[in-house]
Amino acid sequence: MIDVRGLTKRYGDVLAVDRLTFAVRQGGVAGFLGPNGSGKSTTLRVILGLDAATSGAATVDGRPYGAHPAPQGRRGAGRGRP
């Protein structure tokens, strides 16, 4: 499950994501739709731990994505080592 609660991300004076909340349950399918600059990539970067949230939280199966053992190989964000 992906759980995003009150996620906000700022880059200086630029507000990229503003208090975003959503959940994707096990086996669910979700899509991010929106115009360029609407925060889609930023949200994914925060979920994956590539950027830190300004406030709020994002977890995968109840904990930050990076806290999972070998997350790339187990969760589908890229090819991990076997």
Secondary structure, DSSP 8 states (H G I E B T S, - for coil): -EEEEEEEEEETTEEEEEEEEEEE-TT--------TTSSHHHHHHHHTTSS--SEEEEEETTB-GGGSSSHHHHHSSS----
